[in-house]
Amino acid sequence: YQRRVHGQEWAFKSKSQVDIILKGLNPLTEMYSCLKADVPVVDDPTTYENKEAVAKLQRSSQVIICGQALSHCVNFSTRDLVTMWPQERLGDLHLAVNGSSPVDGFHEEAKKFIEFAQSKGLKVVKFVEGELVYSI
C-alpha cells in the first residue's frame, strides 16, 4: 500500500514542489478560504491573511486555481487572493473551471463566482487532455 500525497505525481513529472495550505484548523471560526478565516480569532495568527502563501504565489508567472468546491472554498479563496494580489497582475490568475465543481444546490453561486472572476480579469480556462485551453 502506497499513500499518495496531493500533487505527488505532478510534482515528480514537473520536477516542482507542491505546497499544501492547511485551513480550518481553529474550531472557533469558519474558514472557507485557504487564505483567511471568515472571522479571525484574535490570538490565532492562522486565521488572519496568509501573506506568506500569497507571496509564494506571486513569484510565479501564472497561478492555476482549481479544487473543491467551486461554490465555496475555491470561491472564497479566489476572492481573498484577488484582494491581496497586485491588480496589474490579475491576468496571471487562471481559474480552471473543469478542475472544480459546485456543491449540489449551489450552481448559481458558482456561476456568479465565475462571472466575478472574469470581471476582475482572471483567465477562465479548462483542462483538455492535461493542457490548459484559454478560450472557453
MODELLER restraints for C-alpha pairs under 7 A, 6 or more apart:
rsr = mdl.restraints
at = mdl.atoms
rsr.add(forms.Gaussian(group=physical.xy_distance, feature=features.Distance(at['CA:7:A'], at['CA:18:A']), mean=6.24, stdev=0.5))
rsr.add(forms.Gaussian(group=physical.xy_distance, feature=features.Distance(at['CA:11:A'], at['CA:17:A']), mean=5.54, stdev=0.5))
rsr.add(forms.Gaussian(group=physical.xy_distance, feature=features.Distance(at['CA:11:A'], at['CA:18:A']), mean=6.31, stdev=0.5))
rsr.add(forms.Gaussian(group=physical.xy_distance, feature=features.Distance(at['CA:21:A'], at['CA:34:A']), mean=6.63, stdev=0.5))
rsr.add(forms.Gaussian(group=physical.xy_distance, feature=features.Distance(at['CA:22:A'], at['CA:34:A']), mean=6.99, stdev=0.5))
rsr.add(forms.Gaussian(group=physical.xy_distance, feature=features.Distance(at['CA:23:A'], at['CA:31:A']), mean=6.59, stdev=0.5))
rsr.add(forms.Gaussian(group=physical.xy_distance, feature=features.Distance(at['CA:23:A'], at['CA:34:A']), mean=5.30, stdev=0.5))
rsr.add(forms.Gaussian(group=physical.xy_distance, feature=features.Distance(at['CA:24:A'], at['CA:30:A']), mean=6.64, stdev=0.5))
rsr.add(forms.Gaussian(group=physical.xy_distance, feature=features.Distance(at['CA:24:A'], at['CA:31:A']), mean=4.99, stdev=0.5))
rsr.add(forms.Gaussian(group=physical.xy_distance, feature=features.Distance(at['CA:29:A'], at['CA:37:A']), mean=6.66, stdev=0.5))
rsr.add(forms.Gaussian(group=physical.xy_distance, feature=features.Distance(at['CA:29:A'], at['CA:38:A']), mean=6.93, stdev=0.5))
rsr.add(forms.Gaussian(group=physical.xy_distance, feature=features.Distance(at['CA:29:A'], at['CA:39:A']), mean=6.08, stdev=0.5))
rsr.add(forms.Gaussian(group=physical.xy_distance, feature=features.Distance(at['CA:30:A'], at['CA:37:A']), mean=6.02, stdev=0.5))
rsr.add(forms.Gaussian(group=physical.xy_distance, feature=features.Distance(at['CA:30:A'], at['CA:38:A']), mean=5.72, stdev=0.5))
rsr.add(forms.Gaussian(group=physical.xy_distance, feature=features.Distance(at['CA:31:A'], at['CA:37:A']), mean=4.31, stdev=0.5))
rsr.add(forms.Gaussian(group=physical.xy_distance, feature=features.Distance(at['CA:31:A'], at['CA:38:A']), mean=5.60, stdev=0.5))
rsr.add(forms.Gaussian(group=physical.xy_distance, feature=features.Distance(at['CA:32:A'], at['CA:72:A']), mean=6.32, stdev=0.5))
rsr.add(forms.Gaussian(group=physical.xy_distance, feature=features.Distance(at['CA:32:A'], at['CA:73:A']), mean=4.64, stdev=0.5))
rsr.add(forms.Gaussian(group=physical.xy_distance, feature=features.Distance(at['CA:32:A'], at['CA:76:A']), mean=6.07, stdev=0.5))
rsr.add(forms.Gaussian(group=physical.xy_distance, feature=features.Distance(at['CA:33:A'], at['CA:73:A']), mean=5.31, stdev=0.5))
rsr.add(forms.Gaussian(group=physical.xy_distance, feature=features.Distance(at['CA:33:A'], at['CA:76:A']), mean=4.83, stdev=0.5))
rsr.add(forms.Gaussian(group=physical.xy_distance, feature=features.Distance(at['CA:33:A'], at['CA:77:A']), mean=4.06, stdev=0.5))
rsr.add(forms.Gaussian(group=physical.xy_distance, feature=features.Distance(at['CA:34:A'], at['CA:77:A']), mean=5.52, stdev=0.5))
rsr.add(forms.Gaussian(group=physical.xy_distance, feature=features.Distance(at['CA:35:A'], at['CA:49:A']), mean=5.52, stdev=0.5))
rsr.add(forms.Gaussian(group=physical.xy_distance, feature=features.Distance(at['CA:35:A'], at['CA:50:A']), mean=4.99, stdev=0.5))
rsr.add(forms.Gaussian(group=physical.xy_distance, feature=features.Distance(at['CA:35:A'], at['CA:77:A']), mean=6.05, stdev=0.5))
rsr.add(forms.Gaussian(group=physical.xy_distance, feature=features.Distance(at['CA:35:A'], at['CA:80:A']), mean=6.66, stdev=0.5))
rsr.add(forms.Gaussian(group=physical.xy_distance, feature=features.Distance(at['CA:36:A'], at['CA:47:A']), mean=5.26, stdev=0.5))
rsr.add(forms.Gaussian(group=physical.xy_distance, feature=features.Distance(at['CA:36:A'], at['CA:48:A']), mean=4.99, stdev=0.5))
rsr.add(forms.Gaussian(group=physical.xy_distance, feature=features.Distance(at['CA:36:A'], at['CA:49:A']), mean=4.69, stdev=0.5))
rsr.add(forms.Gaussian(group=physical.xy_distance, feature=features.Distance(at['CA:36:A'], at['CA:50:A']), mean=6.30, stdev=0.5))
rsr.add(forms.Gaussian(group=physical.xy_distance, feature=features.Distance(at['CA:37:A'], at['CA:47:A']), mean=4.82, stdev=0.5))
rsr.add(forms.Gaussian(group=physical.xy_distance, feature=features.Distance(at['CA:37:A'], at['CA:48:A']), mean=6.36, stdev=0.5))
rsr.add(forms.Gaussian(group=physical.xy_distance, feature=features.Distance(at['CA:40:A'], at['CA:47:A']), mean=4.88, stdev=0.5))
rsr.add(forms.Gaussian(group=physical.xy_distance, feature=features.Distance(at['CA:40:A'], at['CA:48:A']), mean=5.57, stdev=0.5))
rsr.add(forms.Gaussian(group=physical.xy_distance, feature=features.Distance(at['CA:41:A'], at['CA:47:A']), mean=6.09, stdev=0.5))
rsr.add(forms.Gaussian(group=physical.xy_distance, feature=features.Distance(at['CA:57:A'], at['CA:63:A']), mean=6.84, stdev=0.5))
rsr.add(forms.Gaussian(group=physical.xy_distance, feature=features.Distance(at['CA:61:A'], at['CA:92:A']), mean=6.28, stdev=0.5))
rsr.add(forms.Gaussian(group=physical.xy_distance, feature=features.Distance(at['CA:62:A'], at['CA:92:A']), mean=4.55, stdev=0.5))
rsr.add(forms.Gaussian(group=physical.xy_distance, feature=features.Distance(at['CA:62:A'], at['CA:93:A']), mean=5.88, stdev=0.5))
rsr.add(forms.Gaussian(group=physical.xy_distance, feature=features.Distance(at['CA:63:A'], at['CA:92:A']), mean=6.20, stdev=0.5))
rsr.add(forms.Gaussian(group=physical.xy_distance, feature=features.Distance(at['CA:63:A'], at['CA:93:A']), mean=4.95, stdev=0.5))
rsr.add(forms.Gaussian(group=physical.xy_distance, feature=features.Distance(at['CA:63:A'], at['CA:94:A']), mean=5.92, stdev=0.5))
rsr.add(forms.Gaussian(group=physical.xy_distance, feature=features.Distance(at['CA:64:A'], at['CA:93:A']), mean=6.24, stdev=0.5))
rsr.add(forms.Gaussian(group=physical.xy_distance, feature=features.Distance(at['CA:64:A'], at['CA:94:A']), mean=4.73, stdev=0.5))
rsr.add(forms.Gaussian(group=physical.xy_distance, feature=features.Distance(at['CA:64:A'], at['CA:95:A']), mean=6.00, stdev=0.5))
rsr.add(forms.Gaussian(group=physical.xy_distance, feature=features.Distance(at['CA:64:A'], at['CA:96:A']), mean=6.58, stdev=0.5))
rsr.add(forms.Gaussian(group=physical.xy_distance, feature=features.Distance(at['CA:65:A'], at['CA:94:A']), mean=5.89, stdev=0.5))
rsr.add(forms.Gaussian(group=physical.xy_distance, feature=features.Distance(at['CA:65:A'], at['CA:95:A']), mean=4.79, stdev=0.5))
rsr.add(forms.Gaussian(group=physical.xy_distance, feature=features.Distance(at['CA:65:A'], at['CA:96:A']), mean=5.87, stdev=0.5))
rsr.add(forms.Gaussian(group=physical.xy_distance, feature=features.Distance(at['CA:66:A'], at['CA:74:A']), mean=6.80, stdev=0.5))
rsr.add(forms.Gaussian(group=physical.xy_distance, feature=features.Distance(at['CA:66:A'], at['CA:95:A']), mean=6.43, stdev=0.5))
rsr.add(forms.Gaussian(group=physical.xy_distance, feature=features.Distance(at['CA:66:A'], at['CA:96:A']), mean=5.48, stdev=0.5))
rsr.add(forms.Gaussian(group=physical.xy_distance, feature=features.Distance(at['CA:66:A'], at['CA:99:A']), mean=4.99, stdev=0.5))
rsr.add(forms.Gaussian(group=physical.xy_distance, feature=features.Distance(at['CA:66:A'], at['CA:100:A']), mean=5.49, stdev=0.5))
rsr.add(forms.Gaussian(group=physical.xy_distance, feature=features.Distance(at['CA:67:A'], at['CA:74:A']), mean=6.28, stdev=0.5))
rsr.add(forms.Gaussian(group=physical.xy_distance, feature=features.Distance(at['CA:67:A'], at['CA:99:A']), mean=6.11, stdev=0.5))
rsr.add(forms.Gaussian(group=physical.xy_distance, feature=features.Distance(at['CA:67:A'], at['CA:100:A']), mean=4.98, stdev=0.5))
rsr.add(forms.Gaussian(group=physical.xy_distance, feature=features.Distance(at['CA:68:A'], at['CA:74:A']), mean=6.24, stdev=0.5))
rsr.add(forms.Gaussian(group=physical.xy_distance, feature=features.Distance(at['CA:68:A'], at['CA:100:A']), mean=5.41, stdev=0.5))
rsr.add(forms.Gaussian(group=physical.xy_distance, feature=features.Distance(at['CA:68:A'], at['CA:101:A']), mean=6.33, stdev=0.5))
rsr.add(forms.Gaussian(group=physical.xy_distance, feature=features.Distance(at['CA:69:A'], at['CA:100:A']), mean=6.08, stdev=0.5))
rsr.add(forms.Gaussian(group=physical.xy_distance, feature=features.Distance(at['CA:69:A'], at['CA:101:A']), mean=5.53, stdev=0.5))
rsr.add(forms.Gaussian(group=physical.xy_distance, feature=features.Distance(at['CA:69:A'], at['CA:102:A']), mean=5.13, stdev=0.5))
rsr.add(forms.Gaussian(group=physical.xy_distance, feature=features.Distance(at['CA:69:A'], at['CA:103:A']), mean=6.11, stdev=0.5))
rsr.add(forms.Gaussian(group=physical.xy_distance, feature=features.Distance(at['CA:70:A'], at['CA:100:A']), mean=5.43, stdev=0.5))
rsr.add(forms.Gaussian(group=physical.xy_distance, feature=features.Distance(at['CA:70:A'], at['CA:101:A']), mean=5.01, stdev=0.5))
rsr.add(forms.Gaussian(group=physical.xy_distance, feature=features.Distance(at['CA:70:A'], at['CA:102:A']), mean=4.62, stdev=0.5))
rsr.add(forms.Gaussian(group=physical.xy_distance, feature=features.Distance(at['CA:70:A'], at['CA:110:A']), mean=5.76, stdev=0.5))
rsr.add(forms.Gaussian(group=physical.xy_distance, feature=features.Distance(at['CA:71:A'], at['CA:102:A']), mean=4.66, stdev=0.5))
rsr.add(forms.Gaussian(group=physical.xy_distance, feature=features.Distance(at['CA:71:A'], at['CA:103:A']), mean=6.23, stdev=0.5))
rsr.add(forms.Gaussian(group=physical.xy_distance, feature=features.Distance(at['CA:71:A'], at['CA:106:A']), mean=6.15, stdev=0.5))
rsr.add(forms.Gaussian(group=physical.xy_distance, feature=features.Distance(at['CA:71:A'], at['CA:107:A']), mean=6.98, stdev=0.5))
rsr.add(forms.Gaussian(group=physical.xy_distance, feature=features.Distance(at['CA:71:A'], at['CA:109:A']), mean=5.54, stdev=0.5))
rsr.add(forms.Gaussian(group=physical.xy_distance, feature=features.Distance(at['CA:71:A'], at['CA:110:A']), mean=4.33, stdev=0.5))
rsr.add(forms.Gaussian(group=physical.xy_distance, feature=features.Distance(at['CA:75:A'], at['CA:113:A']), mean=6.17, stdev=0.5))
rsr.add(forms.Gaussian(group=physical.xy_distance, feature=features.Distance(at['CA:90:A'], at['CA:121:A']), mean=5.77, stdev=0.5))
rsr.add(forms.Gaussian(group=physical.xy_distance, feature=features.Distance(at['CA:90:A'], at['CA:122:A']), mean=5.64, stdev=0.5))
rsr.add(forms.Gaussian(group=physical.xy_distance, feature=features.Distance(at['CA:91:A'], at['CA:121:A']), mean=5.46, stdev=0.5))
rsr.add(forms.Gaussian(group=physical.xy_distance, feature=features.Distance(at['CA:91:A'], at['CA:122:A']), mean=4.93, stdev=0.5))
rsr.add(forms.Gaussian(group=physical.xy_distance, feature=features.Distance(at['CA:91:A'], at['CA:123:A']), mean=6.06, stdev=0.5))
rsr.add(forms.Gaussian(group=physical.xy_distance, feature=features.Distance(at['CA:93:A'], at['CA:122:A']), mean=5.29, stdev=0.5))
rsr.add(forms.Gaussian(group=physical.xy_distance, feature=features.Distance(at['CA:93:A'], at['CA:123:A']), mean=6.31, stdev=0.5))
rsr.add(forms.Gaussian(group=physical.xy_distance, feature=features.Distance(at['CA:94:A'], at['CA:122:A']), mean=5.82, stdev=0.5))
rsr.add(forms.Gaussian(group=physical.xy_distance, feature=features.Distance(at['CA:94:A'], at['CA:123:A']), mean=4.67, stdev=0.5))
rsr.add(forms.Gaussian(group=physical.xy_distance, feature=features.Distance(at['CA:94:A'], at['CA:124:A']), mean=5.76, stdev=0.5))
rsr.add(forms.Gaussian(group=physical.xy_distance, feature=features.Distance(at['CA:94:A'], at['CA:125:A']), mean=6.40, stdev=0.5))
rsr.add(forms.Gaussian(group=physical.xy_distance, feature=features.Distance(at['CA:95:A'], at['CA:122:A']), mean=6.90, stdev=0.5))
rsr.add(forms.Gaussian(group=physical.xy_distance, feature=features.Distance(at['CA:95:A'], at['CA:123:A']), mean=6.14, stdev=0.5))
rsr.add(forms.Gaussian(group=physical.xy_distance, feature=features.Distance(at['CA:95:A'], at['CA:124:A']), mean=4.79, stdev=0.5))
rsr.add(forms.Gaussian(group=physical.xy_distance, feature=features.Distance(at['CA:95:A'], at['CA:125:A']), mean=5.85, stdev=0.5))
rsr.add(forms.Gaussian(group=physical.xy_distance, feature=features.Distance(at['CA:96:A'], at['CA:124:A']), mean=6.13, stdev=0.5))
rsr.add(forms.Gaussian(group=physical.xy_distance, feature=features.Distance(at['CA:96:A'], at['CA:125:A']), mean=4.79, stdev=0.5))
rsr.add(forms.Gaussian(group=physical.xy_distance, feature=features.Distance(at['CA:96:A'], at['CA:126:A']), mean=5.05, stdev=0.5))
rsr.add(forms.Gaussian(group=physical.xy_distance, feature=features.Distance(at['CA:96:A'], at['CA:127:A']), mean=6.78, stdev=0.5))
rsr.add(forms.Gaussian(group=physical.xy_distance, feature=features.Distance(at['CA:97:A'], at['CA:124:A']), mean=6.77, stdev=0.5))
rsr.add(forms.Gaussian(group=physical.xy_distance, feature=features.Distance(at['CA:97:A'], at['CA:125:A']), mean=6.25, stdev=0.5))
rsr.add(forms.Gaussian(group=physical.xy_distance, feature=features.Distance(at['CA:97:A'], at['CA:126:A']), mean=5.78, stdev=0.5))
rsr.add(forms.Gaussian(group=physical.xy_distance, feature=features.Distance(at['CA:98:A'], at['CA:126:A']), mean=5.54, stdev=0.5))
rsr.add(forms.Gaussian(group=physical.xy_distance, feature=features.Distance(at['CA:98:A'], at['CA:127:A']), mean=6.58, stdev=0.5))
rsr.add(forms.Gaussian(group=physical.xy_distance, feature=features.Distance(at['CA:102:A'], at['CA:110:A']), mean=5.99, stdev=0.5))
rsr.add(forms.Gaussian(group=physical.xy_distance, feature=features.Distance(at['CA:118:A'], at['CA:124:A']), mean=6.77, stdev=0.5))
rsr.add(forms.Gaussian(group=physical.xy_distance, feature=features.Distance(at['CA:124:A'], at['CA:134:A']), mean=6.87, stdev=0.5))
rsr.add(forms.Gaussian(group=physical.xy_distance, feature=features.Distance(at['CA:125:A'], at['CA:132:A']), mean=6.38, stdev=0.5))
rsr.add(forms.Gaussian(group=physical.xy_distance, feature=features.Distance(at['CA:125:A'], at['CA:133:A']), mean=5.61, stdev=0.5))
rsr.add(forms.Gaussian(group=physical.xy_distance, feature=features.Distance(at['CA:125:A'], at['CA:134:A']), mean=4.84, stdev=0.5))
rsr.add(forms.Gaussian(group=physical.xy_distance, feature=features.Distance(at['CA:125:A'], at['CA:135:A']), mean=6.80, stdev=0.5))
rsr.add(forms.Gaussian(group=physical.xy_distance, feature=features.Distance(at['CA:125:A'], at['CA:136:A']), mean=6.43, stdev=0.5))
rsr.add(forms.Gaussian(group=physical.xy_distance, feature=features.Distance(at['CA:126:A'], at['CA:132:A']), mean=5.63, stdev=0.5))
rsr.add(forms.Gaussian(group=physical.xy_distance, feature=features.Distance(at['CA:126:A'], at['CA:133:A']), mean=5.28, stdev=0.5))
rsr.add(forms.Gaussian(group=physical.xy_distance, feature=features.Distance(at['CA:126:A'], at['CA:134:A']), mean=6.90, stdev=0.5))
rsr.add(forms.Gaussian(group=physical.xy_distance, feature=features.Distance(at['CA:127:A'], at['CA:133:A']), mean=6.11, stdev=0.5))
